[in-house]
């Protein structure tokens, strides 16, 4: 299934995309796609639904983030070989883990807003996944059984805040609008090989990122197994898995987002996001 949340910001309703690309309203069957929904086995219930019998949402309706505000929004840094090389970083021996604030989550086509004084806001197309149930100290062999679905994340990053100010990376990762998710949460049965998906990003029509999840240093099985040694992952948590080469930080000269820029990005089988960059006001 391709799950969506649609409607006005803060008042999104749960839905799904049918075979014809029509958004169907499932609010009579689920309150929201949140921790309680996944813990209660909501995905199994929806799998039995006849989408054609569900009401259609209005054409062109806004899509919100494909999962309700998660308890945890965890990110993996430097997880693509070529991205580590372009940023002159050592290949990590273990997954690099940091947090993004749940408050930075936004819809797939909502504007990205530049922080006041920002000079180095960057783009990062990523494959993300959502936990379907709690996971603690799980093995790589069983890790993918805990995944509810996959989606696109644009891990927007302010590089000056991240790298040039004292403290941790999170300073450049948590600003409002820095975590677009969606358009869809695609269940694993529709993703035959998550480690062989093309992911790409265009800026103002120019292709800047174009890679494949096969270039990951740590595959998703390893990420879940590793994370679950340190934290009890919970249903509805979002984990985004790193970006490939082609970010502004790695260019010579470096290149960063400006108001009016347009990003378009996608992951094979998971849809497309489109965002306009706006100055903070």
C-alpha positions in Angstrom: 0.0 0.0 0.0 0.9 3.6 -0.4 -0.3 5.4 2.7 -0.7 9.2 2.7 -1.9 11.9 5.1 -3.8 14.7 3.4 -5.4 18.1 4.1 -4.6 21.3 5.9 -1.4 21.5 7.9 -2.1 20.2 11.4 -5.4 18.7 10.4 -4.3 15.9 8.1 -6.4 12.8 7.5 -5.2 9.3 6.8 -5.6 7.9 3.3 -4.1 5.7 0.7 -3.3 6.0 -3.0 -5.2 3.5 -5.2 -4.0 1.8 -8.4 -5.2 4.8 -10.5 -3.3 7.3 -8.4 -6.4 8.6 -6.6 -6.1 9.5 -2.9 -8.7 7.6 -0.9 -10.0 8.9 2.5 -9.5 6.2 5.2 -10.4 8.4 8.2 -13.4 6.2 8.9 -11.0 3.3 9.4 -8.0 4.9 11.2 -7.5 7.9 13.4 -4.0 8.7 12.1 -0.8 7.0 11.1 0.9 7.2 14.5 2.5 5.0 17.1 -0.9 3.7 18.3 -2.0 2.8 14.8 1.1 0.7 14.1 1.2 -0.9 17.5 -2.5 -2.0 17.1 -1.8 -3.8 13.8 -3.4 -1.1 11.7 -1.4 -2.0 8.6 -2.8 -5.5 8.5 -6.4 -4.1 8.9 -5.9 -1.7 6.0 -4.5 -4.4 3.7 -8.0 -6.0 3.6 -9.7 -2.7 2.6 -11.2 -2.3 -0.8 -9.9 1.2 -1.7 -12.3 1.6 -4.5 -15.1 1.7 -2.0 -13.5 4.5 0.1 -14.3 8.1 -0.7 -11.9 10.0 -2.9 -10.1 13.1 -1.6 -10.4 16.3 -3.6 -8.1 16.4 -6.6 -4.9 18.3 -5.9 -5.3 18.2 -2.1 -2.2 19.0 -0.1 -0.3 16.0 1.1 1.2 16.2 4.6 4.0 14.2 6.1 3.2 10.5 5.5 3.4 9.6 9.2 2.1 11.6 12.2 4.7 13.4 14.3 7.1 10.6 15.4 8.4 10.1 18.9 11.9 9.8 17.5 13.4 11.1 14.2 16.8 9.6 13.9 19.3 10.1 11.1 22.4 8.4 9.9 25.4 10.5 8.8 28.0 9.8 6.1 26.3 6.5 5.0 27.2 6.6 1.3 30.7 5.9 0.1 30.9 8.6 -2.5 29.3 11.2 -0.2 32.0 10.5 2.4 34.6 10.9 -0.3 33.2 14.2 -1.6 33.2 15.7 1.9 36.7 14.5 2.6 35.5 12.4 5.6 36.8 9.0 6.7 34.6 6.0 5.9 32.8 5.3 9.2 33.5 2.1 11.0 30.0 2.2 12.7 26.8 4.1 11.8 27.0 7.8 12.7 23.8 8.6 14.6 22.2 12.0 15.3 18.7 13.3 15.9 16.4 15.5 14.0 13.6 17.2 16.0 10.1 15.8 15.3 9.0 19.5 15.0 11.1 19.8 11.8 8.8 17.3 10.0 6.9 18.8 7.1 4.9 17.8 4.0 6.6 16.6 0.9 5.7 19.7 -1.1 5.7 22.3 1.7 8.1 25.2 1.4 11.6 24.8 2.9 12.3 27.9 5.0 15.8 29.4 5.5 16.8 30.2 9.1 17.5 33.8 9.8 21.1 34.6 8.9 21.6 31.3 7.1 24.3 31.2 4.4 24.9 27.5 4.0 21.6 25.6 3.9 22.0 22.4 1.9 19.9 19.6 0.4 20.1 15.9 1.0 17.8 13.3 -0.7 17.5 10.3 1.5 15.6 7.0 1.9 13.8 6.9 5.2 11.8 4.2 6.9 9.2 4.0 9.7 9.2 1.4 12.5 6.1 -0.8 12.6 6.7 -2.1 16.1 9.1 -1.7 19.0 12.6 -3.0 18.5 15.3 -3.5 21.1 18.5 -5.5 20.6 17.3 -7.1 17.4 19.6 -9.0 15.0 20.3 -8.0 11.4 18.6 -11.3 10.3 15.2 -10.1 11.8 15.6 -6.4 11.5 13.5 -5.7 8.3 10.6 -7.5 9.9 10.2 -4.4 12.1 9.8 -1.9 9.2 6.3 -0.6 8.5 7.2 1.2 5.3 9.6 3.4 3.4 9.5 7.0 2.3 11.5 9.9 1.0 13.2 12.4 3.3 14.9 15.6 2.4 17.4 16.0 5.2 17.8 19.8 4.9 21.0 20.9 6.7 22.4 24.3 7.6 26.2 23.6 7.3 27.5 26.6 9.3 25.2 25.7 12.2 26.1 22.0 11.8 29.9 22.2 11.4 31.2 25.6 12.4 29.4 26.3 15.6 30.4 24.5 18.8 28.3 21.5 19.9 26.7 18.7 17.9 25.5 18.4 14.3 21.9 18.7 15.4 22.1 22.5 15.4 22.0 22.4 11.7 19.4 19.7 11.3 16.4 20.7 13.4 15.0 24.0 12.0 11.3 24.0 11.1 10.7 22.6 7.6 14.1 20.7 7.6 12.4 17.3 7.5 10.0 16.8 4.5 8.6 13.3 4.6 6.5 11.6 1.9 4.6 11.8 -0.3 3.8 8.1 0.5 4.7 5.6 3.1 5.1 2.5 0.9 4.7 -0.9 2.7 7.6 -3.4 2.3 5.7 -5.7 0.0 5.9 -3.1 -2.7 9.7 -2.6 -2.2 11.3 -5.8 -3.4 14.9 -4.7 -2.8 15.4 -1.7 -0.6 19.2 -1.9 -1.2 18.8 -1.3 -4.9 16.8 1.9 -5.4 17.7 4.9 -7.4 17.5 8.2 -5.5 18.1 11.6 -7.1 17.6 15.4 -6.6 17.3 18.3 -9.0 17.9 21.9 -8.1 16.3 24.5 -10.4 16.1 21.7 -13.0 19.7 20.6 -12.8 20.4 17.1 -11.6 22.8 17.3 -8.7 22.3 13.9 -6.9 21.8 10.7 -8.8 22.8 7.5 -7.0 21.5 4.1 -5.7 21.0 2.7 -2.2 23.5 0.0 -3.1 26.2 2.6 -2.3 25.2 2.6 1.4 28.0 1.8 3.8 25.6 0.4 6.3 22.4 -1.2 4.9 19.1 -0.9 6.6 19.4 -4.2 8.3 22.6 -3.1 10.0 21.2 0.3 10.9 18.2 -1.2 12.8 20.4 -3.8 14.5 22.9 -1.2 15.5 20.5 1.5 16.7 18.5 -1.0 18.7 21.6 -1.7 20.9 21.4 1.8 22.2 17.7 2.8 22.1 14.4 1.0 22.2 13.0 2.0 18.8 9.2 2.4 18.9 6.4 2.1 16.4 6.0 5.2 14.3 9.7 6.3 14.8 11.3 7.6 11.6 14.9 6.8 10.7 16.5 8.4 7.7 19.5 6.7 6.2 22.0 9.2 4.8 22.5 11.0 1.5 24.6 10.2 -1.6 27.1 12.5 -3.3 26.1 15.7 -4.9 25.4 18.0 -1.9 26.3 21.7 -1.9 29.0 21.1 0.8 30.9 18.8 -1.6 31.0 21.2 -4.6 33.9 23.4 -5.6 33.0 26.1 -5.0 30.4 25.2 -2.4 26.8 25.9 -3.4 23.8 26.5 -1.1 20.1 27.2 -1.2 18.7 30.6 -1.8 15.2 32.0 -1.6 13.3 31.1 -4.8 15.2 27.9 -5.5 13.2 24.9 -6.4 14.1 21.3 -5.4 12.6 18.2 -7.0 13.7 14.8 -5.6 12.7 11.2 -5.6 13.4 7.6 -4.6 12.5 4.8 -7.0 9.0 3.5 -6.2 8.5 6.0 -3.4 7.2 9.0 -5.3 8.6 12.6 -5.8 8.9 15.6 -3.6 8.9 19.3 -4.8 9.8 22.2 -2.5 10.3 25.9 -3.0 12.8 27.6 -0.8 11.6 30.6 1.2 13.3 33.2 3.4 12.2 33.1 7.0 9.7 35.9 7.8 
